[in-house]
Amino acid sequence: MSFMDAIKSLFAPAGGSARRNTRTYLVDVARLMDEKTGRRLAPREQVQMLNSLARVAKQEGLAIQAVFESDRALREVEHGGEFNGVKVFYAPDNEQLVALALKICKSEGCALVSSGVTMESRATEAGIAVLCSSTFRKAFLQIGRASCRERV
């Protein structure tokens, strides 16, 4: 069982069918990139992270959505649009980012990937499954290393 399979199993419903084992993850991308500060990412960094998330989603059969704290959408993808299979959302500030993430998770049954203290605590209070970004990143990096080895 791969590390990503172990993570997926944490959120799979007990006794659920294989179809229900596919889980959607909403990723707070700034916290995935820089867990401590969650600084705003430059457009180039946002595109790089979206490409990486899309690769992981495809390899692992995951549905991944991404949220960014940004005043405006990227040229490559608008708010609510898809970038290589990853659905992308933007919020102008941290408070609106938290509210948007909670709204998406509640409406779509997503597990939240974040290390933001406010976002994690509010998600937990709302009954949303939360995965620490460092745990997701470990799986994310293992997948990247494995795909590099396959190309060599």
Disulfide bonds with the S-S distance in Angstrom:
none
